[in-house]
């Protein structure tokens, strides 16, 4: 047992509770939140190092051994996702200090962000399916508050839609867990996998449960056709909240699909994985169409989230070592670069006062650093070699080709060019050309302070791309657990 496993959950939880007692002291809230987020990053780095050296780490809460008690499990996939989440949390909190506004800060903004990190890190770390539901709810309740905080008309309208969708999906989640428990008699994820493997003739009910989980996690992850709520809901809140939701929440849904489909439903893949593959390809197409159709910079990046989800899901549906490696690479890349892009377009909107791409251009004349940071982020997102998006997408395509799924792989390859077009559209129309309008005064928008967190994330993304060989052993270790569930089972059940 290793107590390090619980710290990425405990540190933000303790921080959130402490901050709630100092809601009016904004300065204290800011710097305690930044300090705690930095501490969570350090803990997550130590966790990745420990898992890489000593293998999967587990912690039985209350000393009740698995499968009877609550177990936290940190394999390499979980540890890498916790580290990525913590880094994004740190950058967004730093950005929030200069952009979120004093009124939101006085109304528990920082404690709620910490609660959101509790939910996300907990979902990545939990070893039983019911506590995955619990951490989902913690994450969602925090996101409801963040979404509505500020009380504008669009926020209230979109929060109602977001709340309704998630209440329905949470109900379905409980129903799916209840059905699964009625068959296997356990909630521990390693034990569930073991019990399903013991069933000789796979009953149809397990396929139904697999589809139920796909609907639940598909709603969270915004895959086709369950993405309908996302463009509006993510458009409404301020930029730091949009960055947190866009970079983290949908990825928890995708992680849950990867975990359950590789640990529970891998015995008979003929129906479930075929369905997953079709949904993945259509999700990519929908995302690309949306991103090239809009001239609103926020909508362009939001629809690119949907495209990325399709690419990651495609690798999971192919379920080979190569495609899974690609999916994990791409998942980590996408979390970082999407957060960076949201922060960058936040600066653009703050300078120009609009998110409509047709209403501004020539930003490069006054903001050359912002321009080139955005350019690097854009080509990283599109997967131009050797930037971070390339390795993951290439491995996903290679995995698809190797499995004979040529059509899907070709679609992902072609749509990569359209993704590049969608983000370069912002660069060409917004940054390039002659400036023929007056932007806000540089000093009044705290340009340099806002740029620092975005540069941190873009720099990490560049290092991730150029240092892909250094990252490969960690990703490979993560994929090994996904491809060989017995490693996870042995580590948790100590058999």
Secondary structure, DSSP 4 states (H G I P E B T S, - for coil): --THHHHHHHHHHHHHHHHHTTTT-HHHHHHHHHHHHHHHHHHHHHHHHHHHHH--EEEEETTPPTTTSEEEEE-HHHHHHHHHHHHHHHHHHHHHHTTS-HHHHHTTHHHHHHHHHHHHHHHHHB-BHHHHHHHHHHHHHHHHHHHHTT--HHHHHHHHHHHHHHHHHHHHHHHHHHHHHHHH---BHHHHHHHHHH-SS--HHHHHHHHHHHHHHHHHHT-TTTTTTHHHHHHHS-HHHHHHIIIIIHHHHHHHHHHHHHHTS-S--TTHHHHHHHHHHHHHHHHHHHHHH--BHHHHHHHHHHHHHHHHHHHHHH-SHHHHHHHHHHHHHHHHHHHHHHHHHHHHHHHHS--BGGG---GGGT-HHHHHHHHHHHHHHHT-TTSHHHHHHHHHHHHHHHTT-HHHHHHHHHHHHHHHHHHHHHIIIIISS---SPPPPTGGGTHHHHHHHHHHHHHHHHHHHHTHHHHHHHHHHHHHHHH-HHHHHHHHHT-
